[in-house]
Amino acid sequence: MPKLHLTKSVIDELTPSSSELVYWDDSVPGFGLKVTPLGRKVFIVIYRTKDGLSRLRKYTIGAYGQTTLAIARIAAQKVLADRNEGKDPAREKRDLRRTVVTDTVEDVVKDPLGAFRRLPASSARGTSLIGSNFATPGTNWDSSEKHSTSPLPLSSEPIWSLNGARPMMA
């Protein structure tokens, strides 16, 4: 694994090979740029945990282009500083990604639009109109009862006859 001083011009000149290569930075220990065979360039940090087991961890900072070299270096220093405090940033990131919000059937029956209400305000505005098209919880949609809140006209007549039109015959 080559070690060099990473700069923007050096990173731009790196070409992919037949296997993944990691170019390690000489200024921040454990910080490097992984170049995949397809040419994708990703900033990473490798460190060992301080939990007594000394596990090797790889923390992905971000893709080159979306993340600048300067920001990636700062992020790498923060990851290493957290590691020195006894934290495990790679495990924290993985656990955060695995956290899944699940709704039970009872939650959905009690509040069918609850998932929409948990969205950020900008998303909730766009979905506020959706809620007006759904039934409210506890509504009885038994076909023998007529409800004024029904989204469909309740009649024994075919829908096409309600406006006086007749279907076209071929």
Secondary structure, DSSP 4 states (H G I P E B T S, - for coil): --EE---HHHHHH----SS-EEEEESSSTTEEEEE-TT--EEEEEEEE-SSSS--EEEEEEEEBTTB-HHHHHHHHHHHHHHHHTT--HHHHHHHHHH------HHHHHH-TTHHHHTS-HHHHHHHHHHHTTSPPTT----TTS--TT-SS---SS-GGGTTT--PPP-
